[in-house]
Amino acid sequence: MRETTLPVPAGVGVGDMDVQGIRTRVFEVDPANALTPLILLHGAGVDSALVSFGSALVSLGRRRRVIAPDLPGYGETEFSDSSFSIPWYGDWVTDLIHGFGLDRVDLAGLSLGGWITLEVAISQPDVVCRIAPINPGGVTEKFKFMRTAEWLANHPAMNGQMYKWYARMGRPLTRMQLRSSIIENATALTDDLIDAVLVNSKRPHAGEAFAATQRWAFSLGPQGWSLVSRLPQIRARTLIIAGRNDKLVPVADSIRASQLVQDGDVRILEPCGHWLVRDCPTEFVDAVNQFLDAA
C-alpha cells in the first residue's frame, strides 16, 4: 500500500478551512434543509473522520447537514504546536462551529470525540442543542492497560516506534489486533477498513496528538481527567450510545454518565465493541436518527 490519502465516498464534499490558524480538513454532506446541523468527532489513535464516519456521513446526510472534521493531529488536518488537551479541543471545536457561521449544532463524538463532546456541552453550552457521545472518554476513572498507556505516552520515542511497527503489520495482524481490542463483529473488519487504518498509521505524526492528550490526562490523575463530577452541568438533551462489549469504556460507566446529565438517556448496542460506529454501523445511524428526529 502506497496510498497517503483515504478515498472519499461519493456524495461527500471535502475542503479545508482555517480554525485557530490550523489548516483543517473537513468532510460534509448537505441536503440543504432547515434541520440543525450535526457535527461528528472521531476517536483517537490512528482514527480520522473518514475512517470512522465515511459511510455514516452519507447515511446521516440524507436527513440533515453533517460535518466531520479531521481533528488537529489526525488525518489530513495540519499537525500543530498545541497542547491537545480536552479543554483545548473543546475550544477548537467551538471555533470550528463559529467558523461555519453556525450558532448551535448537534454534536456527536466517538471515544476521544465523545470526551470532547461532553467537554463542549459543559464549558460551551450555548453552542450545542443535543449531544450523542459514543463510548465516550472522560466517564471512567480506570481502564485496562492504564499503566502501559501512561508509560508509552511519557516515552514519545517508544510510542512513535509502536506506531511504525503497527504500520508494518499488514492486514492479517492489524485485523487480529483490532478484533481483540475494539471490534466485536469480525465481519466489520473489511479490507477497506484495515487499509484505511494502515494509511493513517503511516502518517508522519501518527499517534503524537493522542500521546499528548494522554500526558495531559495522566498529569491530572483520574479525578482530574474524569468529567463525572461535572456531568450534572450538562443541560443539552443527551443520548449516550454504548457498546455492550466495550473493553475500554465499561458499559456501566456509560450508563452512569447518562443518569448524571440533566436530560440523558442511553442506547446500548450488542454485540458491539468500542469502535461502535464501525462495529454496528446500521444500528449506529438508526440510533442517531431516532434521537435527533424525536426532538
N, C-alpha and C positions, 0 to 999 in steps of 0.2 A: 504494500500500500504506500503510495506516494502522495495521496491527496493531503492538502493542507486546509481545505475548507469543506464544509458539510453541504450536501445537496439541500436546496430549499424546496419544500413541497409546492406543487402547483397551486396557485391562488394566494400564496403568502407573499406580501410585499417585504422588501428589505431595504434598509437605508442606514445612514449614520447621522447622529446628532451630537451636539456638544452638551455635556452635563458636567458642571463644575470643572470645565476645562478638559474633560476626558472625552476622547472620541468614542462614542458608544454605538455599538451595532444593535439595531432594533428590527424586530420582525413583527409584521402586523397584518391582520385581516380586518377589513372594514366594510360591513354591509350597508353602511350609510343610513342608520336609523337613529332614533332618539333614545335608545336604551343606554344606561350608564356603562361606559367602557370598563373592560376587565383587563387588569394588568397581571401577568403571570411571572413569578420569580422562581428561577430554577434552583437546584441544590448545589452542593459543594464538590470537592474532589476534582474529577475531570468532567463535570457536568457543564452544560450550557443550554441556552434557550431551545435550540433545535434538538439537542439530544433528548431532553425530557419532553418538550412540548410540541415537537414538529407536527405530529399528526393531530394532536389536540387543538392546535391553533386553527386548523381547517374546520374541525368538527364544532368547536365552540364558536368560531367566527361566523357560522351560518345564522346565528341569532343576534349577535352583538359584536361591537368592535372589540377586538382582542389584541393586546400589545404584549410582546415578550422581549425584553432586553437581555443581552448578554451582560451580566453583572461585571463591574470592574475587576480585572484579574482573571476573567474567564472568557472562553470562546474567542470571538473576534473583536471584543472591546479592548481598547488600549489598556495596557498594564501601567498603573500609575504609582506614584510615590505617596501612598495613603496608608492609614492605619488598618483598614479593612475590619475595623471593629463593627459590632452590630449597630451601635448608635450612629456611626459614620455612614454605614449602608442605609440606615433609616433616613438620614438627612439627604443622601444621594437620591433615593427613590422619590422623596418629596419633591426635589428639584426636577427629577425626570417628569413627574406628573405635571408640574407647572410648565416645564419646557414644551409639553404638548398643548399648552393653553387650556388645560383642564383644571377645574376647581376640586372635583371629587370623583373618585373612581371606586370600583370594586377591586379588591386586591386578594390574590391567592398566591401561595408560595409553598414549595416543597422543601422540607428539611431546613437547610440554611435559609432558603427563601421564605419558609414558614416562620422562622425565627425573626427575620426582618419584617415580615408582615405584621406579626404581633407587636414588634417594637414601634412600627409606624402607627398602629392603632392606639398605642399607649401615648406616644410622645407627640404625634401629629394627628390627633383625632379628627380634625376638620377636613382632612383630605380623603377620608375613606367613608363609603356608605356601608358596605358589607365586606366581610373578610372570610376567606376559606383557607386557613393554614392546613397543610397536608403533612402528616407525620412531622410536626414542627420541632426544630431545635428550641432550646430555651425553656422547655417544660419539664425537663428531667434533671435531677442533680447527679445521677450516676449512669454510666453506660459501660457496655462491655469494652474491654481493652483500653480503658481510660488512661492508665499509666503508660501504656505503649504509645498511645496517641500524643500524650504530653511530651514524652521523651523525643519522639520524632519531630514534633513541632519546634522543640527547642534545639534541635540539631539540623539546621537547614541543609547542610551538605548531604547528610544521610537521607533526609526527606527527598531531596532532589534526585538522589540515586535510586530511591524506591520508585519514583515515577518513571525514570528512564528504564528501569527493569520492567515495570508494568507495560511500557510501550513496546518492549521486545517480546512479550509473552505470546502474542499471536492469538488467533481466535479460540483454540481449544482451552488454553489455560485461562484466558480472560473470561470465557463463558463459565468455566468451573468456579472462578473466584467470585463472580457476580452471583452465581446460583447459590453459593454457600453463605453469602453475606446479605444481599439486599433484594434479591429476586426470588419469589416463591414458585412462580409458574415457569417451568422450563420453556414452554412454547413462546414466552415473551422474549427470549434471548435469540432474536433473529440475527442473521449475519449482518444485516444493515446496522442494527443497533451496536453489535460488537465492533464493527468497523468505525462507527462514529465515536465510540469510547476510545479506540486506539488513535484516531486522528487527534482528539483533544489531549490525550496523554503525551503526544509528541510535540505539543506547543512549547515554545522556549521557556515560558514561566509556569508550566503546569504544576499545580499544587502549591505554589508560593502564596497566593492570596489566602487559601484555606488555612495554611500553616500560620499565617499572620493572625487570622481570626482566632485560631486555637490558642496562640500565645496570649492574645488579649484576654480570652476567656479564662485560661488557666491561671493567669496572673491575678485574677479576681477571686478565684475559688468558686465552688458550687453556689454559694449564697450570693455571689456577685454576678455570675452569668445567668442564673436562673431568673426567669420572669414571673415565677409563680406568685410571689407576693404582690406583684403589680397587675396581674391579670384582672382583678376586680375593677380596675380603672377603665377597662375597655367597654365603651358604650355601643360600638358598632355591632350590628347583628352578625353572629359568628357561627360558622359551621366548621368544625374540625373534622377532617377526613383522615381516618386512621386505617392502617393495615393490621389485621388481626395477628399476623405472623411477623411483625416488625421486630428485628433483632437489635435495632439501635435505639429506637424510642418506644419503650414499653407501651402497649395499648392502654394500660391502666393510667399512665401519665397523661395521655391524650384525653381520656375520659375525664380525669380530674380537672384538666385545663378547661374543658367545655363547661364544667359545672362552676368554675370560678369567675368566668366572664359574666357580665350582666345579662346578656341575651344570647346564650350559647346553646348549641346542640352538637351532637357527634354522629357521624356516619361511619360505621366500621365495615370494611370490605374484607371478604375472606373467600378462599385463601389468598393472601396478599401480603407482601413484604414491605420493606422500607421504600423502595423505588416504586411507589404505588402508581404513579402516572404511567409507567411503562409496564408494570405487573398486571394491572387491571384497567387498561385504557378506556374501554367502553363504559365500565362502571364508574370510572372517574368523571368522564364527560357527563354522564347521566346525573351523577350526584351534584355537580356544579350547576348544570342547567336547572335541575329541580329546585335547588336552593335559591338561585337568582330569579327564576320565574315566579316563585311563590311570594316574593316580597312586593 
